[in-house]
Amino acid sequence: MRNFAKALTLLLVVGVASPVFAGDAKPFADAKEINLLNLLPPPPANDSAQMKAELGEILTIQVTRTPEMAARAVADAEENVWRFSDVIDNPKFTKENLPKFSAFFDRVVETEGAVVDPAKDVWKRPRPHLYSDLVKPIVPLSKSGSYPSGHATVGTLMGIVLANMVPEKRATIMARAWEYGHNRVVGGIHYASDIEAAHIAGTVIAETIMTHDDYKSEYEGAKAELRATLGL
């Protein structure tokens, strides 16, 4: 599943475009259009060997993560495109300088919630800290379903969008998107299979909304603003 998710994302990233989200922004799609219950396999059963193995991975990371890893995981608890500032590496990459870009990404983030949250509510996979009191998360807690990860889904979306807007940095942007998702495991709030499913979900959401006329028009304006501001 992990290799399939990576291959699917990389395939769609080449030569295509995607989006991101905010407060009252309107999503580009919802769970009626993209039903993850028909797309993803169900999460591992609570008493399965896979569940126990994934819990073991979290507990191992919990005692081996460095202070630097922990700090990155805590910082990545924020769900916004500005977490990619380290790989964009340009002081002009700010919300104040990029109003069209910011509003566009607000809609993308909104899209993730509109698609993912209904599936979470059906599957109701317990978060690691609710499944085992041995898990001590270092990021804000959540009682919503663990599968798939909303953070990793939107991270995949944001990565695909940015990689299409700034193809010069495609490899580093997508590597950052993968780290963003993995940091949910580092933070003790998600299992590995939550992240793998999110890679698939984020990629399919991106592919779907790229066909929408409102997405296309807003994407072009956001891309033009971004590249002009960054001097690309």
C-alpha positions, 0 to 999 in steps of 0.5 A: 500500500505504501509503495502504491500511494507513493507511485500514484502521487508521483505519477499525478504530480508530473505536469499537473496542478492542485489546491489548499484551505481556510476558515469560511472558504468554500471547498472545491469538492466534498464526500458526495463527489469523492467517497473515500469509503469506496476508495480506501480499504478499511483500517486494520482491526483493533485486535489485528497483528498490523494494529499491534505492529503499528502501535509498536512503531509509535512506541519505538519512535516515542523513545528514540525521537530526537528533540529536533524531530519532536520540534518539527512534529509539533510545528507541523501540527499547523495545517497550512501551506506556510509550513512549506516555507523552508523548502520554498526558501524565499522571504517573500513567501508570506500570507501578506505578500500572496493574498490570491495564493493564500485564499486559494490554498484556504479552499484546498484545505477546506476541501480536505476536511469536506472529503475526509471527515465523513469517512473518519466518522464512519471508520472511527479508528481510535487514535493511538493514545485512545487505543493504548495509554502507553502512547504519549502524544506531543502534539494537540490531541484529537478524538476524531477518527484516526483513519485516514489522517487529515493532516497527511491528506492535506499535506499531500494536496499542498505538496502536489499544488506547490510542486505544479506551481514551482516545478523547479522544486518538485522533489524537495516539495514532495519530500517535505509533504511526506515528512509533514505526514510522517510527523503525525506518527512522530508526534504520536497521534497517527498510525503509519497506515493512516498516513499511507491512506492519506497519500492516496486520498490526497492524490485522488482529491487533487486529481478530481478538483483539477478538473473543476473550472473554479479550481482551474481559474483560481489556480492560474491566478494563484500560480501567477501571483506566486511566481511573480512574487518569488521572481520565478 
